[in-house]
Amino acid sequence: MAKTKSKVRRYSALIHTVLSFILVISGIILLGMVISKESELSKIKKNNREIENVIAQVNQNIDDYQLKLSEIETLKSEIDEIKSTYFKNAVELETRARNKEGDYKVAFMTFDDGPYRLTEKYLDCLKEYDVQATFFLLKKDDEIYDDIYKRYKSECHTIGNHTASHKFRSIYSSEDAFIEDLKENRDFIEEKLGYTTEVMRFPGGSAQCSYEGVSRSNIAEKMSEIHYGYVDWNCMTGDGESGVKSSDYYYHRLISSVTEDDRLLVILMHDYSENTLVALPDIIEELQRQGFVFLPLCYDSPTVKKQ
């Protein structure tokens, strides 16, 4: 009987020990779970703070972007106003020169058929003399000209439309054919420069229309419907004629045609001519010496014919 009681006590002690161990392990596990949960909660809170910081930064960036966008819009508006004022003053100066008021003299330097690889050097020369010109462009969708297209715009030259193809037989086959070719180039130039042309030059000059049997007046009427005017020229270097001449020839061909009574020049040149490029600085300096101010053409210019 005594042995039985002793065994019971040993089993009770063992059970108590096991239970105590289980309780201790359970406590450790629970404590670990609590610590783990608190650690996870801490991480979640930290992540939330980081997310909140990111959101705050994004909101700040949005505010900064909207502010810069507003500043850009304001600047664009100011630039448009400056350009509008510039061309208004240019038209007034041209009008006075045309009416031979005082000593006002205006020269429009125009270049046909570009762009060309050589155009960049023409732009360098014009930039050196701070001269704005008018470039009558063809449709030339080649990436080698991309930098030149950017310079036309950034250096404030006027862009004119010289038709997309410059192919006399097709563009002068009918009035509609001419207008379609003109529109094709207008859309191309707008895509390349973000600039909608309003001035054009007929390939070969406006007289070419009658040579090919189409009506210049009909074409001009159709052009006015899409807000286009055209311009010819009254002096040139002759670089578009057959046979390459020297730079001296091009210089004297142009300068000798200018008289003391001339108040308004529209100069025809081509920016593929290396010898015209050589003569260009002397041409600019001589015309400046004679009192001419160089201006780019615009739609409102009295020189641009609307009919």
TISEDO-896776 format. One record per residue (C-alpha): residue in one letter; z, y, x; residue number from 1. Coordinates in Angstrom, 2 decimals, always signed. Layout:
N
+------+---------+---------+---------+-----+
! code !      zz !      yy !      xx ! pos !
+------+---------+---------+---------+-----+
!    A !       Z !       Y !       X ! NUM !
...
+------+---------+---------+---------+-----+
//
This chain:
307
+------+---------+---------+---------+-----+
! code !      zz !      yy !      xx ! pos !
+------+---------+---------+---------+-----+
!    M !   +0.00 !   +0.00 !   +0.00 !   1 !
!    A !   +0.90 !   +2.31 !   +2.88 !   2 !
!    K !   -2.43 !   +1.46 !   +4.53 !   3 !
!    T !   -4.32 !   +2.36 !   +1.38 !   4 !
!    K !   -2.64 !   +5.76 !   +1.15 !   5 !
!    S !   -3.41 !   +6.38 !   +4.81 !   6 !
!    K !   -7.10 !   +5.64 !   +4.24 !   7 !
!    V !   -7.18 !   +7.94 !   +1.24 !   8 !
!    R !   -5.66 !  +10.73 !   +3.30 !   9 !
!    R !   -8.22 !  +10.17 !   +6.08 !  10 !
!    Y !  -11.10 !  +10.17 !   +3.59 !  11 !
!    S !   -9.68 !  +13.31 !   +1.95 !  12 !
!    A !   -9.44 !  +15.02 !   +5.35 !  13 !
!    L !  -12.97 !  +13.93 !   +6.20 !  14 !
!    I !  -14.32 !  +15.15 !   +2.87 !  15 !
!    H !  -12.44 !  +18.43 !   +3.34 !  16 !
!    T !  -13.92 !  +18.80 !   +6.80 !  17 !
!    V !  -17.42 !  +18.04 !   +5.56 !  18 !
!    L !  -17.05 !  +20.43 !   +2.66 !  19 !
!    S !  -15.72 !  +23.09 !   +4.99 !  20 !
!    F !  -18.70 !  +22.54 !   +7.30 !  21 !
!    I !  -21.10 !  +22.70 !   +4.38 !  22 !
!    L !  -19.47 !  +25.91 !   +3.20 !  23 !
!    V !  -19.69 !  +27.40 !   +6.67 !  24 !
!    I !  -23.37 !  +26.40 !   +7.02 !  25 !
!    S !  -24.09 !  +27.69 !   +3.54 !  26 !
!    G !  -22.38 !  +30.95 !   +4.41 !  27 !
!    I !  -24.40 !  +31.24 !   +7.59 !  28 !
!    I !  -27.60 !  +30.47 !   +5.68 !  29 !
!    L !  -26.73 !  +32.99 !   +2.97 !  30 !
!    L !  -25.81 !  +35.55 !   +5.60 !  31 !
!    G !  -29.11 !  +34.89 !   +7.35 !  32 !
!    M !  -30.93 !  +35.25 !   +4.09 !  33 !
!    V !  -29.14 !  +38.51 !   +3.36 !  34 !
!    I !  -29.92 !  +39.82 !   +6.86 !  35 !
!    S !  -33.53 !  +38.64 !   +6.52 !  36 !
!    K !  -33.83 !  +40.33 !   +3.14 !  37 !
!    E !  -32.31 !  +43.51 !   +4.51 !  38 !
!    S !  -34.67 !  +43.33 !   +7.49 !  39 !
!    E !  -37.66 !  +42.85 !   +5.17 !  40 !
!    L !  -36.40 !  +45.66 !   +2.98 !  41 !
!    S !  -36.05 !  +47.85 !   +6.08 !  42 !
!    K !  -39.62 !  +46.99 !   +7.12 !  43 !
!    I !  -40.88 !  +47.74 !   +3.62 !  44 !
!    K !  -39.09 !  +51.09 !   +3.64 !  45 !
!    K !  -40.52 !  +51.82 !   +7.11 !  46 !
!    N !  -44.01 !  +50.84 !   +5.96 !  47 !
!    N !  -43.62 !  +53.01 !   +2.89 !  48 !
!    R !  -42.63 !  +55.97 !   +5.07 !  49 !
!    E !  -45.65 !  +55.34 !   +7.31 !  50 !
!    I !  -47.91 !  +55.13 !   +4.25 !  51 !
!    E !  -46.42 !  +58.34 !   +2.90 !  52 !
!    N !  -47.03 !  +60.02 !   +6.27 !  53 !
!    V !  -50.64 !  +58.79 !   +6.27 !  54 !
!    I !  -51.14 !  +60.04 !   +2.71 !  55 !
!    A !  -49.62 !  +63.39 !   +3.66 !  56 !
!    Q !  -51.95 !  +63.59 !   +6.68 !  57 !
!    V !  -54.96 !  +62.66 !   +4.55 !  58 !
!    N !  -54.00 !  +65.33 !   +2.01 !  59 !
!    Q !  -53.63 !  +67.84 !   +4.84 !  60 !
!    N !  -57.03 !  +66.84 !   +6.21 !  61 !
!    I !  -58.53 !  +67.26 !   +2.75 !  62 !
!    D !  -56.99 !  +70.71 !   +2.48 !  63 !
!    D !  -58.29 !  +71.60 !   +5.95 !  64 !
!    Y !  -61.74 !  +70.24 !   +5.09 !  65 !
!    Q !  -61.85 !  +72.21 !   +1.84 !  66 !
!    L !  -60.80 !  +75.34 !   +3.71 !  67 !
!    K !  -63.50 !  +74.82 !   +6.35 !  68 !
!    L !  -66.04 !  +74.07 !   +3.63 !  69 !
!    S !  -65.09 !  +77.31 !   +1.93 !  70 !
!    E !  -65.44 !  +79.15 !   +5.23 !  71 !
!    I !  -68.85 !  +77.56 !   +5.79 !  72 !
!    E !  -70.00 !  +78.56 !   +2.31 !  73 !
!    T !  -68.76 !  +82.09 !   +2.94 !  74 !
!    L !  -70.54 !  +82.16 !   +6.30 !  75 !
!    K !  -73.75 !  +80.81 !   +4.74 !  76 !
!    S !  -73.56 !  +83.52 !   +2.10 !  77 !
!    E !  -73.07 !  +86.15 !   +4.80 !  78 !
!    I !  -76.01 !  +84.77 !   +6.80 !  79 !
!    D !  -78.23 !  +84.80 !   +3.70 !  80 !
!    E !  -77.22 !  +88.40 !   +3.06 !  81 !
!    I !  -77.98 !  +89.37 !   +6.67 !  82 !
!    K !  -81.38 !  +87.65 !   +6.48 !  83 !
!    S !  -82.16 !  +89.37 !   +3.20 !  84 !
!    T !  -81.24 !  +92.76 !   +4.66 !  85 !
!    Y !  -83.24 !  +92.03 !   +7.83 !  86 !
!    F !  -86.44 !  +91.17 !   +5.95 !  87 !
!    K !  -85.97 !  +94.09 !   +3.58 !  88 !
!    N !  -85.79 !  +96.42 !   +6.58 !  89 !
!    A !  -88.74 !  +94.62 !   +8.19 !  90 !
!    V !  -90.87 !  +95.14 !   +5.08 !  91 !
!    E !  -89.91 !  +98.82 !   +5.03 !  92 !
!    L !  -90.83 !  +99.22 !   +8.70 !  93 !
!    E !  -94.13 !  +97.40 !   +8.14 !  94 !
!    T !  -94.90 !  +99.62 !   +5.14 !  95 !
!    R !  -94.34 ! +102.75 !   +7.21 !  96 !
!    A !  -96.54 ! +101.41 !   +9.99 !  97 !
!    R !  -99.24 ! +100.48 !   +7.47 !  98 !
!    N !  -99.09 ! +104.01 !   +6.00 !  99 !
!    K !  -99.17 ! +105.47 !   +9.52 ! 100 !
!    E !  -95.90 ! +107.29 !   +9.07 ! 101 !
!    G !  -94.62 ! +108.66 !  +12.35 ! 102 !
!    D !  -95.07 ! +106.42 !  +15.38 ! 103 !
!    Y !  -94.17 ! +103.12 !  +13.70 ! 104 !
!    K !  -96.13 ! +100.14 !  +15.00 ! 105 !
!    V !  -95.67 !  +96.49 !  +14.04 ! 106 !
!    A !  -97.11 !  +93.33 !  +15.59 ! 107 !
!    F !  -96.90 !  +89.87 !  +14.06 ! 108 !
!    M !  -97.28 !  +87.12 !  +16.64 ! 109 !
!    T !  -98.60 !  +84.00 !  +14.92 ! 110 !
!    F !  -99.28 !  +80.53 !  +16.32 ! 111 !
!    D ! -101.42 !  +77.94 !  +14.54 ! 112 !
!    D ! -101.69 !  +74.15 !  +14.43 ! 113 !
!    G !  -98.33 !  +73.23 !  +16.00 ! 114 !
!    P !  -96.00 !  +71.89 !  +16.93 ! 115 !
!    Y !  -97.12 !  +70.69 !  +20.35 ! 116 !
!    R !  -95.24 !  +69.49 !  +23.42 ! 117 !
!    L !  -96.02 !  +72.88 !  +24.96 ! 118 !
!    T !  -94.41 !  +74.69 !  +22.01 ! 119 !
!    E !  -90.99 !  +74.42 !  +23.64 ! 120 !
!    K !  -92.15 !  +76.60 !  +26.54 ! 121 !
!    Y !  -93.55 !  +79.14 !  +24.07 ! 122 !
!    L !  -90.14 !  +79.21 !  +22.40 ! 123 !
!    D !  -88.49 !  +79.73 !  +25.79 ! 124 !
!    C !  -90.72 !  +82.74 !  +26.46 ! 125 !
!    L !  -90.13 !  +84.26 !  +23.02 ! 126 !
!    K !  -86.39 !  +83.76 !  +23.42 ! 127 !
!    E !  -86.43 !  +85.48 !  +26.81 ! 128 !
!    Y !  -88.05 !  +88.56 !  +25.23 ! 129 !
!    D !  -86.02 !  +88.31 !  +22.00 ! 130 !
!    V !  -89.20 !  +88.10 !  +19.93 ! 131 !
!    Q !  -89.39 !  +86.39 !  +16.54 ! 132 !
!    A !  -92.78 !  +84.95 !  +15.66 ! 133 !
!    T !  -94.45 !  +83.03 !  +12.83 ! 134 !
!    F !  -95.55 !  +79.43 !  +13.38 ! 135 !
!    F !  -98.12 !  +77.98 !  +10.98 ! 136 !
!    L !  -97.39 !  +74.26 !  +11.13 ! 137 !
!    L !  -99.27 !  +71.09 !  +10.33 ! 138 !
!    K !  -97.59 !  +67.89 !   +9.16 ! 139 !
!    K !  -96.55 !  +66.19 !  +12.40 ! 140 !
!    D !  -93.89 !  +63.58 !  +11.72 ! 141 !
!    D !  -93.12 !  +62.50 !  +15.27 ! 142 !
!    E !  -89.59 !  +62.40 !  +16.67 ! 143 !
!    I !  -90.80 !  +64.03 !  +19.91 ! 144 !
!    Y !  -90.96 !  +67.28 !  +17.92 ! 145 !
!    D !  -87.51 !  +67.07 !  +16.33 ! 146 !
!    D !  -85.86 !  +69.40 !  +18.86 ! 147 !
!    I !  -88.68 !  +71.90 !  +18.38 ! 148 !
!    Y !  -88.20 !  +71.85 !  +14.60 ! 149 !
!    K !  -84.51 !  +72.61 !  +15.15 ! 150 !
!    R !  -85.33 !  +75.49 !  +17.49 ! 151 !
!    Y !  -87.72 !  +77.09 !  +15.01 ! 152 !
!    K !  -84.80 !  +77.45 !  +12.63 ! 153 !
!    S !  -81.97 !  +78.22 !  +15.05 ! 154 !
!    E !  -83.99 !  +80.90 !  +16.84 ! 155 !
!    C !  -84.98 !  +82.60 !  +13.56 ! 156 !
!    H !  -88.73 !  +82.19 !  +13.62 ! 157 !
!    T !  -90.64 !  +82.20 !  +10.35 ! 158 !
!    I !  -92.40 !  +78.99 !   +9.41 ! 159 !
!    G !  -95.78 !  +79.10 !   +7.69 ! 160 !
!    N !  -97.81 !  +76.33 !   +6.05 ! 161 !
!    H ! -101.18 !  +75.49 !   +7.63 ! 162 !
!    T ! -101.82 !  +72.47 !   +5.35 ! 163 !
!    A ! -100.79 !  +68.92 !   +6.14 ! 164 !
!    S ! -104.06 !  +67.60 !   +7.52 ! 165 !
!    H ! -106.21 !  +70.59 !   +8.61 ! 166 !
!    K ! -109.23 !  +68.43 !   +7.72 ! 167 !
!    F ! -111.83 !  +70.85 !   +6.42 ! 168 !
!    R ! -113.99 !  +68.31 !   +4.64 ! 169 !
!    S ! -111.12 !  +66.96 !   +2.53 ! 170 !
!    I ! -108.98 !  +70.06 !   +1.91 ! 171 !
!    Y ! -111.97 !  +72.24 !   +1.00 ! 172 !
!    S ! -113.54 !  +69.61 !   -1.26 ! 173 !
!    S ! -111.86 !  +71.23 !   -4.28 ! 174 !
!    E ! -109.14 !  +73.70 !   -5.23 ! 175 !
!    D ! -106.89 !  +70.85 !   -6.39 ! 176 !
!    A ! -107.40 !  +68.92 !   -3.15 ! 177 !
!    F ! -106.37 !  +72.00 !   -1.18 ! 178 !
!    I ! -103.23 !  +72.59 !   -3.25 ! 179 !
!    E ! -102.15 !  +68.94 !   -2.97 ! 180 !
!    D ! -102.51 !  +69.03 !   +0.80 ! 181 !
!    L ! -100.58 !  +72.30 !   +0.91 ! 182 !
!    K !  -97.76 !  +70.85 !   -1.22 ! 183 !
!    E !  -97.58 !  +67.76 !   +0.97 ! 184 !
!    N !  -96.91 !  +69.93 !   +4.01 ! 185 !
!    R !  -94.50 !  +72.16 !   +2.10 ! 186 !
!    D !  -92.39 !  +69.12 !   +1.19 ! 187 !
!    F !  -92.55 !  +67.83 !   +4.77 ! 188 !
!    I !  -91.42 !  +71.15 !   +6.27 ! 189 !
!    E !  -88.61 !  +71.40 !   +3.71 ! 190 !
!    E !  -87.42 !  +67.92 !   +4.67 ! 191 !
!    K !  -87.55 !  +68.68 !   +8.40 ! 192 !
!    L !  -86.11 !  +72.20 !   +8.42 ! 193 !
!    G !  -84.41 !  +72.67 !   +5.06 ! 194 !
!    Y !  -86.80 !  +75.59 !   +4.73 ! 195 !
!    T !  -89.22 !  +76.21 !   +1.86 ! 196 !
!    T !  -92.39 !  +77.89 !   +3.10 ! 197 !
!    E !  -93.88 !  +80.78 !   +1.13 ! 198 !
!    V !  -96.61 !  +81.96 !   +3.51 ! 199 !
!    M !  -99.70 !  +79.98 !   +4.49 ! 200 !
!    R ! -102.82 !  +80.38 !   +6.57 ! 201 !
!    F ! -106.11 !  +78.79 !   +5.63 ! 202 !
!    P ! -107.44 !  +76.49 !   +8.36 ! 203 !
!    G ! -110.34 !  +78.46 !   +9.78 ! 204 !
!    G ! -109.21 !  +81.56 !   +7.89 ! 205 !
!    S ! -109.61 !  +82.48 !   +4.23 ! 206 !
!    A ! -113.36 !  +83.04 !   +4.71 ! 207 !
!    Q ! -113.70 !  +79.28 !   +5.25 ! 208 !
!    C ! -113.23 !  +78.74 !   +1.52 ! 209 !
!    S ! -116.55 !  +80.36 !   +0.66 ! 210 !
!    Y ! -118.28 !  +78.47 !   +3.45 ! 211 !
!    E ! -117.26 !  +75.17 !   +1.91 ! 212 !
!    G ! -118.18 !  +76.17 !   -1.63 ! 213 !
!    V ! -114.71 !  +76.38 !   -3.19 ! 214 !
!    S ! -113.30 !  +79.53 !   -4.72 ! 215 !
!    R ! -110.79 !  +81.43 !   -2.61 ! 216 !
!    S ! -109.64 !  +83.40 !   -5.66 ! 217 !
!    N ! -109.04 !  +80.18 !   -7.61 ! 218 !
!    I ! -107.03 !  +78.72 !   -4.73 ! 219 !
!    A ! -105.06 !  +81.96 !   -4.37 ! 220 !
!    E ! -104.29 !  +81.90 !   -8.09 ! 221 !
!    K ! -103.05 !  +78.32 !   -7.89 ! 222 !
!    M ! -100.98 !  +79.20 !   -4.79 ! 223 !
!    S !  -99.31 !  +82.10 !   -6.58 ! 224 !
!    E !  -98.11 !  +79.62 !   -9.22 ! 225 !
!    I !  -96.10 !  +77.84 !   -6.50 ! 226 !
!    H !  -94.98 !  +81.11 !   -4.89 ! 227 !
!    Y !  -97.36 !  +81.22 !   -1.95 ! 228 !
!    G !  -99.21 !  +84.04 !   -0.26 ! 229 !
!    Y ! -101.66 !  +83.85 !   +2.63 ! 230 !
!    V ! -102.44 !  +85.83 !   +5.75 ! 231 !
!    D ! -105.40 !  +86.02 !   +8.13 ! 232 !
!    W ! -105.47 !  +87.98 !  +11.42 ! 233 !
!    N ! -107.03 !  +91.10 !  +12.90 ! 234 !
!    C ! -106.82 !  +90.32 !  +16.64 ! 235 !
!    M ! -106.62 !  +87.22 !  +18.83 ! 236 !
!    T ! -106.68 !  +85.83 !  +22.33 ! 237 !
!    G ! -109.64 !  +83.57 !  +21.53 ! 238 !
!    D ! -107.85 !  +80.44 !  +22.67 ! 239 !
!    G ! -109.01 !  +78.57 !  +19.56 ! 240 !
!    E ! -112.68 !  +78.98 !  +20.46 ! 241 !
!    S ! -114.69 !  +76.39 !  +22.33 ! 242 !
!    G ! -114.23 !  +76.27 !  +26.08 ! 243 !
!    V ! -111.02 !  +76.97 !  +27.98 ! 244 !
!    K ! -110.81 !  +80.48 !  +29.40 ! 245 !
!    S ! -108.45 !  +81.95 !  +31.98 ! 246 !
!    S ! -105.13 !  +83.60 !  +31.16 ! 247 !
!    D ! -106.64 !  +86.95 !  +32.25 ! 248 !
!    Y ! -109.47 !  +86.46 !  +29.76 ! 249 !
!    Y ! -107.04 !  +85.79 !  +26.90 ! 250 !
!    Y ! -104.89 !  +88.76 !  +27.87 ! 251 !
!    H ! -107.81 !  +91.23 !  +28.07 ! 252 !
!    R ! -109.51 !  +89.76 !  +24.98 ! 253 !
!    L ! -106.44 !  +90.68 !  +22.96 ! 254 !
!    I ! -105.30 !  +93.91 !  +24.58 ! 255 !
!    S ! -108.80 !  +95.42 !  +24.75 ! 256 !
!    S ! -109.14 !  +94.99 !  +20.97 ! 257 !
!    V ! -106.06 !  +97.16 !  +20.29 ! 258 !
!    T ! -106.86 ! +100.86 !  +19.81 ! 259 !
!    E ! -104.63 ! +103.92 !  +19.80 ! 260 !
!    D ! -104.99 ! +104.15 !  +16.03 ! 261 !
!    D ! -103.79 ! +100.61 !  +15.39 ! 262 !
!    R ! -100.42 ! +100.46 !  +13.67 ! 263 !
!    L ! -100.40 !  +96.88 !  +12.41 ! 264 !
!    L ! -101.44 !  +93.78 !  +14.35 ! 265 !
!    V ! -101.58 !  +90.18 !  +13.17 ! 266 !
!    I ! -102.24 !  +88.22 !  +16.35 ! 267 !
!    L ! -103.79 !  +84.75 !  +16.23 ! 268 !
!    M ! -102.85 !  +82.34 !  +19.02 ! 269 !
!    H ! -102.42 !  +78.60 !  +19.47 ! 270 !
!    D !  -99.36 !  +77.11 !  +21.15 ! 271 !
!    Y ! -101.37 !  +74.28 !  +22.72 ! 272 !
!    S ! -102.99 !  +76.71 !  +25.18 ! 273 !
!    E ! -101.47 !  +76.69 !  +28.64 ! 274 !
!    N ! -103.36 !  +79.85 !  +29.61 ! 275 !
!    T ! -102.20 !  +81.76 !  +26.55 ! 276 !
!    L !  -98.67 !  +80.77 !  +27.56 ! 277 !
!    V !  -99.27 !  +82.24 !  +31.03 ! 278 !
!    A ! -100.59 !  +85.46 !  +29.46 ! 279 !
!    L !  -97.86 !  +85.72 !  +26.80 ! 280 !
!    P !  -95.25 !  +87.65 !  +28.84 ! 281 !
!    D !  -97.83 !  +90.28 !  +29.86 ! 282 !
!    I !  -99.07 !  +90.53 !  +26.26 ! 283 !
!    I !  -95.53 !  +91.11 !  +24.97 ! 284 !
!    E !  -94.69 !  +93.67 !  +27.63 ! 285 !
!    E !  -97.94 !  +95.61 !  +27.16 ! 286 !
!    L !  -97.62 !  +95.79 !  +23.38 ! 287 !
!    Q !  -93.98 !  +96.84 !  +23.71 ! 288 !
!    R !  -95.10 !  +99.55 !  +26.15 ! 289 !
!    Q !  -97.54 ! +100.75 !  +23.48 ! 290 !
!    G !  -94.65 ! +101.00 !  +21.01 ! 291 !
!    F !  -95.14 !  +97.86 !  +18.91 ! 292 !
!    V !  -92.14 !  +96.15 !  +17.33 ! 293 !
!    F !  -92.47 !  +92.38 !  +16.87 ! 294 !
!    L !  -91.54 !  +91.00 !  +13.45 ! 295 !
!    P !  -91.85 !  +87.62 !  +11.72 ! 296 !
!    L !  -93.88 !  +87.46 !   +8.52 ! 297 !
!    C !  -92.25 !  +86.91 !   +5.12 ! 298 !
!    Y !  -93.52 !  +86.51 !   +1.56 ! 299 !
!    D !  -92.67 !  +90.11 !   +0.64 ! 300 !
!    S !  -94.65 !  +91.48 !   +3.57 ! 301 !
!    P !  -97.52 !  +93.72 !   +2.37 ! 302 !
!    T !  -99.70 !  +91.90 !   +4.92 ! 303 !
!    V !  -99.29 !  +88.65 !   +2.97 ! 304 !
!    K ! -101.89 !  +88.47 !   +0.20 ! 305 !
!    K ! -100.77 !  +87.07 !   -3.13 ! 306 !
!    Q ! -104.23 !  +86.96 !   -4.77 ! 307 !
+------+---------+---------+---------+-----+
//
